[in-house]
Amino acid sequence: MHLKRLAITNFKNIADARLQFSPKINCFLGNNGMGKSNLLDAVHYLSFCKSFSGLADASLVKRGEDFMTMRGEYDRKGVDEELQVGLLPGKRKSFKRGGKEYDRLSSHIGAFPLVLVAPSDQELISGTGEERRRFMDQVISQTDPLYLDHLIRYGRALQQRNKLLRDHAVDPSLYLAIEIAMERSASYITKVRLQWVERLTGIFDRYYGRIAADGEKPAIGLKSHLSSRPDGLMPLLDETRRHDEMVGHTSVGPHRDDIDLWLNGMPVRRAASQGQCKTYTIALRLAQYDFMREAARMKPLLLLDDIFDKLDATRVERLVEIVSEDIFGQIFITDTNRDHLDHIMSRSANDHRSWLVEDGVFTLMSSERLGGIQEKQGI
C-alpha cells in the first residue's frame, strides 16, 4: 500500500497543498516549527481519523479559517482508493471512503495501516501505563477488529460500573449484568494482549540488537491482573468491591494493564541513557511494523519524525541500513539535517523525493531524480 497524492486545505499551518509522493521514500527537510510534522500528522489523520498530537479536531483548523479538508489517493493492494475528510468546528466531521460516509469511524481503523515513530514515543518509557496501553491497543486494533470491538464494549461497561460506585449502589444485582459484560470482553482482551507481547518480543529483540551496541539485553512483558487468574475477572471484582466503593472507581481489570520494559535486568526508565531510550522506542515501533505487515498482509506506511536525534553515529548508520531495506514499503521521513536524508536516499535504489520546508511551504528539491523541475506547493 502507498499514498499516491495528498490534497490539504487549512490543516494546522497548511493553507493549501497538492503533493504527489514517491511509492518508496519521501524526505522533508527544514528547521523545527516549519510544518514537517504537520504533513505527517495529516497522513496519520487519514489512517486513524485523529491527530497524533492529541489535539481536538477543532484545534486542527488553520488559525483564522473556519473549515479543514483533506483528500488522499492510495494504491491499496493494487486497487485505487480515495479518503476524504471535511471538518467544520462545532459540527460532526465527515470521513468518507470511496465517496461513502462511514457509519462508525472505528470500522476504518486498520484498513490503511500506518506506523509512526516520533519524539513523543519517549512517553512509552517515561509516561504512565496509559501511554503503553494506548500503544498496545493501537497496534492490535489495526490488525484485529474484534479486539477493538471488545475494547469499546469493555470501556462502556466500565463507565457504567464506575457510575454505580460513585452513586454508592450496594445491591449486587445492579452490578451483575455489567460485570458479566466486563468479564466477557476482559477475557478476550487479555488473551490477545498476552499473545501479542509474546509475538512482539522476538521481533523487538532482533531490531534492538541490530541498532544497539553488543551486550545490551532488552525485555518486554505484560503486567496484568488477569494473566495469573484463570477464574476470570468477576471474582476479582467481587474481592475489590469494598475498596472500589471507597475510591469510587474500578481498580482492577484490563484498563489497568501495563507493559514492563527492561534493559539489562533493570527498568528502562531508570537504567537507560537517552540514546538507549531512543533505540528502545525505535525498535518497538519497527517491531510493530513487522507485526502489522504480517497480520494485515500488506506493508503499512512508515512515518519517521525526527528519529536521528540523540543517537550516536554508529546507531544512526545501523538505523539507516535498516530503513533502506526492501521489507519496508512507503516511508515518510522528517529531519533538520540534510546529511541524514541524503544518506538514506543514497542507500536506496528505489524512487525517492525530497522537499525543503519553510514556513509551511514545501519546495520539491530538484536534485533528486526530478528532471530539474522545482515546484512550490502551499504546505
C-alpha positions as CSV (number, residue, x, y, z in Angstrom):
1,M,0.0,0.0,0.0
2,H,1.2,3.5,-0.7
3,L,-0.2,7.1,-0.7
4,K,0.0,8.5,-4.2
5,R,-1.4,12.0,-3.7
6,L,-2.5,14.2,-0.9
7,A,-4.5,17.4,-1.0
8,I,-4.9,19.5,2.1
9,T,-6.7,22.8,2.9
10,N,-6.4,24.6,6.3
11,F,-4.8,21.8,8.3
12,K,-2.8,23.4,11.1
13,N,-0.3,25.7,9.3
14,I,-1.1,24.1,6.0
15,A,-3.1,26.6,3.9
16,D,-3.2,24.7,0.6
17,A,-1.3,21.7,-0.6
18,R,-1.2,19.3,-3.6
19,L,1.5,16.8,-3.2
20,Q,2.5,13.7,-5.2
21,F,4.6,11.2,-3.5
22,S,7.2,8.5,-4.3
23,P,6.0,5.0,-3.6
24,K,9.2,4.4,-1.6
25,I,11.0,7.3,0.2
26,N,9.8,10.8,0.8
27,C,12.0,13.2,2.8
28,F,11.1,16.5,4.4
29,L,14.0,18.8,5.4
30,G,13.6,22.0,7.5
31,N,14.1,23.7,10.8
32,N,11.8,23.0,13.7
33,G,8.4,24.5,13.6
34,M,8.2,24.8,9.8
35,G,5.5,22.3,9.3
36,K,7.3,19.0,8.6
37,S,5.5,17.1,11.3
38,N,2.1,18.6,10.3
39,L,2.4,16.9,7.0
40,L,3.0,13.6,8.8
41,D,0.0,14.3,11.1
42,A,-2.2,14.8,8.0
43,V,-1.2,11.4,6.7
44,H,-1.8,9.9,10.2
45,Y,-5.2,11.5,10.3
46,L,-6.3,9.7,7.2
47,S,-5.4,6.4,8.8
48,F,-6.7,7.0,12.3
49,C,-9.4,9.7,12.0
50,K,-7.5,11.8,14.5
51,S,-4.3,13.7,15.1
52,F,-1.2,12.0,16.6
53,S,-0.7,15.2,18.6
54,G,-3.8,14.6,20.7
55,L,-5.4,17.9,19.7
56,A,-9.1,18.1,19.4
57,D,-10.4,18.3,15.8
58,A,-11.5,22.0,16.2
59,S,-7.8,22.9,17.1
60,L,-6.6,21.4,13.8
61,V,-8.2,24.0,11.6
62,K,-5.8,26.7,10.5
63,R,-6.0,29.8,12.6
64,G,-8.3,32.4,11.1
65,E,-10.1,29.8,8.9
66,D,-13.5,28.1,9.6
67,F,-13.0,24.7,7.9
68,M,-10.5,22.0,7.0
69,T,-10.5,19.4,4.2
70,M,-8.1,16.6,3.1
71,R,-8.1,14.1,0.3
72,G,-5.8,11.1,0.0
73,E,-5.4,8.9,-3.1
74,Y,-4.0,5.4,-2.4
75,D,-2.9,2.3,-4.1
76,R,-4.1,-0.3,-1.7
77,K,-3.4,-3.9,-2.7
78,G,-3.4,-2.9,-6.3
79,V,-6.7,-1.1,-6.1
80,D,-7.2,2.7,-6.3
81,E,-8.8,4.1,-3.1
82,E,-9.7,7.6,-2.0
83,L,-10.3,9.0,1.5
84,Q,-11.9,12.4,2.1
85,V,-12.1,14.4,5.4
86,G,-14.2,17.5,6.0
87,L,-14.3,19.4,9.3
88,L,-16.3,22.4,10.4
89,P,-15.7,23.3,14.1
90,G,-18.8,22.6,16.2
91,K,-20.2,20.1,13.7
92,R,-19.7,16.4,13.1
93,K,-16.7,15.7,10.9
94,S,-17.2,14.0,7.5
95,F,-15.0,11.0,6.8
96,K,-15.6,9.2,3.5
97,R,-14.0,6.2,1.8
98,G,-14.7,6.0,-1.9
99,G,-17.3,8.8,-1.6
100,K,-19.3,6.9,1.1
101,E,-19.6,8.2,4.6
102,Y,-18.6,5.9,7.4
103,D,-21.4,4.9,9.8
104,R,-18.8,4.2,12.5
105,L,-15.3,5.6,12.4
106,S,-14.0,2.6,14.3
107,S,-14.6,0.4,11.3
108,H,-12.0,2.4,9.4
109,I,-9.2,1.6,11.8
110,G,-6.7,-0.9,10.3
111,A,-7.9,-0.5,6.7
112,F,-5.0,1.8,5.9
113,P,-2.3,0.6,8.4
114,L,0.4,3.1,9.5
115,V,3.3,3.1,11.9
116,L,4.6,6.4,13.3
117,V,8.0,6.9,15.0
118,A,8.1,10.3,16.7
119,P,9.8,12.1,19.6
120,S,6.7,11.7,21.7
121,D,7.5,7.9,21.8
122,Q,9.7,8.8,24.8
123,E,6.4,8.7,26.7
124,L,6.3,4.9,26.2
125,I,9.2,4.8,28.7
126,S,8.8,7.8,30.9
127,G,5.0,8.1,30.8
128,T,2.2,6.3,32.6
129,G,0.7,2.9,32.0
130,E,-2.0,4.6,30.0
131,E,0.6,5.5,27.3
132,R,1.8,2.0,27.0
133,R,-1.7,0.6,26.9
134,R,-2.6,3.1,24.1
135,F,0.4,1.8,22.1
136,M,-0.6,-1.8,22.6
137,D,-4.3,-1.1,21.8
138,Q,-3.4,0.9,18.7
139,V,-1.2,-1.9,17.3
140,I,-3.6,-4.7,18.0
141,S,-6.7,-2.8,16.9
142,Q,-5.3,-2.2,13.4
143,T,-5.0,-6.0,12.9
144,D,-7.9,-7.4,14.9
145,P,-11.4,-5.7,14.5
146,L,-12.9,-8.0,17.2
147,Y,-10.3,-6.7,19.7
148,L,-11.3,-3.1,19.0
149,D,-15.0,-4.1,19.4
150,H,-14.2,-5.7,22.8
151,L,-12.2,-2.7,23.9
152,I,-15.2,-0.4,23.2
153,R,-17.6,-2.8,24.9
154,Y,-15.4,-3.1,27.9
155,G,-15.0,0.7,28.1
156,R,-18.7,1.2,28.1
157,A,-19.3,-1.4,30.8
158,L,-16.5,0.1,32.9
159,Q,-18.1,3.5,32.8
160,Q,-21.4,2.0,33.9
161,R,-19.8,0.2,36.8
162,N,-17.9,3.3,37.9
163,K,-21.2,5.3,37.9
164,L,-22.7,2.7,40.2
165,L,-19.7,3.0,42.5
166,R,-19.9,6.8,42.5
167,D,-23.6,6.6,43.3
168,H,-22.8,4.3,46.2
169,A,-25.0,1.5,44.9
170,V,-24.8,-1.6,47.1
171,D,-27.3,-4.0,45.5
172,P,-25.2,-6.8,43.9
173,S,-27.9,-7.4,41.3
174,L,-27.2,-4.0,39.9
175,Y,-23.6,-4.9,39.2
176,L,-24.2,-8.4,37.8
177,A,-25.1,-7.7,34.2
178,I,-22.4,-5.1,33.9
179,E,-19.7,-7.3,35.4
180,I,-20.7,-10.2,33.1
181,A,-20.2,-8.0,30.1
182,M,-16.8,-6.8,31.5
183,E,-15.6,-10.3,32.1
184,R,-16.5,-11.5,28.6
185,S,-14.6,-8.7,26.9
186,A,-11.7,-8.7,29.5
187,S,-11.1,-12.4,28.8
188,Y,-10.6,-11.8,25.1
189,I,-8.6,-8.6,25.6
190,T,-6.2,-10.3,28.0
191,K,-5.7,-13.4,25.8
192,V,-4.9,-11.3,22.7
193,R,-2.6,-9.0,24.7
194,L,-0.6,-11.9,26.1
195,Q,-0.3,-13.4,22.6
196,W,0.8,-10.1,21.1
197,V,3.5,-9.5,23.7
198,E,4.9,-13.0,23.1
199,R,5.0,-12.4,19.3
200,L,6.4,-8.9,19.6
201,T,9.2,-9.9,21.9
202,G,11.2,-11.9,19.3
203,I,10.8,-9.2,16.6
204,F,11.7,-6.4,19.1
205,D,14.8,-8.2,20.3
206,R,16.0,-8.6,16.7
207,Y,15.6,-4.9,15.8
208,Y,17.1,-3.7,19.1
209,G,20.1,-5.9,18.6
210,R,20.7,-4.5,15.1
211,I,20.7,-0.9,16.2
212,A,22.3,-1.1,19.7
213,A,25.7,-2.0,21.0
214,D,26.6,-5.6,21.7
215,G,25.8,-6.8,25.2
216,E,22.6,-4.8,25.7
217,K,19.7,-7.1,26.6
218,P,16.2,-5.7,26.4
219,A,13.0,-7.4,27.6
220,I,9.3,-6.7,27.5
221,G,6.3,-8.3,29.3
222,L,2.6,-7.8,30.1
223,K,1.7,-6.8,33.6
224,S,-2.0,-7.8,34.0
225,H,-4.3,-8.6,36.9
226,L,-5.8,-11.5,34.8
227,S,-2.6,-13.1,33.5
228,S,-2.4,-15.4,36.6
229,R,-6.2,-15.6,37.3
230,P,-7.7,-18.5,35.4
231,D,-11.0,-17.8,37.3
232,G,-11.5,-14.6,35.3
233,L,-12.4,-11.0,36.2
234,M,-15.7,-11.4,38.1
235,P,-14.2,-13.0,41.3
236,L,-11.5,-10.3,41.3
237,L,-14.2,-7.6,41.0
238,D,-16.0,-9.2,44.0
239,E,-12.8,-9.2,46.0
240,T,-12.2,-5.5,45.4
241,R,-15.8,-4.3,45.6
242,R,-15.4,-2.7,49.1
243,H,-12.2,-0.9,48.1
244,D,-13.8,0.3,44.8
245,E,-16.8,1.7,46.6
246,M,-14.5,3.7,48.8
247,V,-12.4,5.2,46.0
248,G,-15.3,5.5,43.5
249,H,-13.8,3.7,40.6
250,T,-12.8,0.2,39.4
251,S,-9.3,-0.6,40.5
252,V,-8.7,-3.9,38.6
253,G,-9.1,-5.1,35.1
254,P,-7.5,-4.7,31.6
255,H,-7.8,-0.9,31.9
256,R,-5.0,-1.1,34.5
257,D,-2.7,-3.3,32.4
258,D,0.8,-2.1,31.7
259,I,3.9,-3.2,29.7
260,D,7.1,-3.8,31.6
261,L,10.2,-2.5,29.7
262,W,13.6,-3.8,30.8
263,L,17.2,-3.3,29.8
264,N,19.9,-5.5,31.2
265,G,17.6,-6.6,34.0
266,M,16.7,-3.0,35.1
267,P,13.6,-0.9,34.3
268,V,14.5,1.2,31.2
269,R,13.3,4.5,32.7
270,R,15.9,4.2,35.5
271,A,18.8,2.4,33.8
272,A,19.0,3.6,30.2
273,S,20.7,6.6,28.6
274,Q,18.9,8.9,26.2
275,G,20.4,7.1,23.2
276,Q,19.4,3.7,24.7
277,C,15.8,5.0,25.3
278,K,15.6,6.3,21.7
279,T,16.9,3.0,20.4
280,Y,14.3,1.1,22.6
281,T,11.3,3.1,21.3
282,I,12.5,2.9,17.6
283,A,12.9,-0.9,18.0
284,L,9.4,-1.1,19.5
285,R,8.0,0.8,16.5
286,L,9.9,-1.3,13.9
287,A,8.7,-4.4,15.6
288,Q,5.2,-3.0,15.4
289,Y,5.7,-2.5,11.7
290,D,6.7,-6.2,11.2
291,F,3.8,-7.4,13.3
292,M,1.3,-5.4,11.3
293,R,2.8,-6.2,8.0
294,E,2.4,-9.9,8.7
295,A,-1.1,-9.6,10.2
296,A,-2.5,-7.2,7.5
297,R,-0.7,-8.9,4.6
298,M,0.4,-5.6,3.3
299,K,3.1,-3.1,4.0
300,P,1.9,-0.2,6.3
301,L,3.0,3.3,5.7
302,L,6.1,4.2,7.9
303,L,6.4,7.7,9.2
304,L,9.7,8.6,10.8
305,D,9.6,12.0,12.5
306,D,13.0,13.4,13.7
307,I,14.3,9.9,14.5
308,F,18.0,10.6,14.5
309,D,18.1,13.0,17.4
310,K,20.0,11.6,20.5
311,L,21.5,8.7,18.5
312,D,25.3,8.4,18.1
313,A,26.8,8.0,14.7
314,T,27.0,4.2,14.9
315,R,23.4,3.8,15.8
316,V,22.4,6.3,13.0
317,E,24.3,4.2,10.5
318,R,22.6,1.0,11.6
319,L,19.2,2.6,11.5
320,V,19.7,4.0,8.0
321,E,20.7,0.5,6.9
322,I,17.5,-1.0,8.3
323,V,15.0,1.5,6.9
324,S,16.7,1.3,3.5
325,E,15.7,-2.4,3.2
326,D,13.0,-3.7,0.9
327,I,11.0,-5.1,3.8
328,F,9.6,-1.6,4.3
329,G,7.1,0.0,1.9
330,Q,6.4,3.7,1.6
331,I,8.4,5.8,4.0
332,F,8.0,9.5,5.1
333,I,11.0,11.0,6.9
334,T,11.5,14.4,8.5
335,D,14.8,15.8,9.7
336,T,16.7,19.1,10.3
337,N,19.9,17.5,8.9
338,R,20.2,17.0,5.2
339,D,23.1,14.7,5.6
340,H,20.9,12.1,7.2
341,L,18.3,12.3,4.4
342,D,20.9,12.3,1.6
343,H,22.5,9.2,3.2
344,I,19.2,7.3,3.3
345,M,18.4,8.2,-0.3
346,S,21.9,7.2,-1.5
347,R,21.4,3.8,0.2
348,S,18.1,3.2,-1.6
349,A,18.0,2.0,-5.2
350,N,14.3,2.9,-5.3
351,D,12.5,6.1,-6.4
352,H,12.6,8.9,-3.8
353,R,11.5,12.5,-3.4
354,S,12.6,15.3,-1.1
355,W,11.1,18.6,-0.1
356,L,12.5,21.7,1.7
357,V,10.1,23.1,4.2
358,E,10.0,26.7,5.1
359,D,7.1,28.5,7.0
360,G,4.6,25.9,5.8
361,V,5.7,25.9,2.2
362,F,7.2,22.7,0.7
363,T,9.6,23.1,-2.2
364,L,10.2,20.0,-4.2
365,M,14.0,19.7,-4.4
366,S,15.3,19.3,-8.0
367,S,18.4,17.3,-7.3
368,E,16.5,14.0,-6.6
369,R,15.8,12.4,-10.0
370,L,13.1,15.0,-10.7
371,G,14.3,16.3,-14.1
372,G,15.5,19.7,-12.7
373,I,11.9,20.8,-12.0
374,Q,11.1,22.7,-8.8
375,E,7.5,23.0,-7.6
376,K,6.2,25.4,-5.0
377,Q,3.5,23.7,-3.1
378,G,1.5,25.5,-0.4
379,I,2.1,23.5,2.7
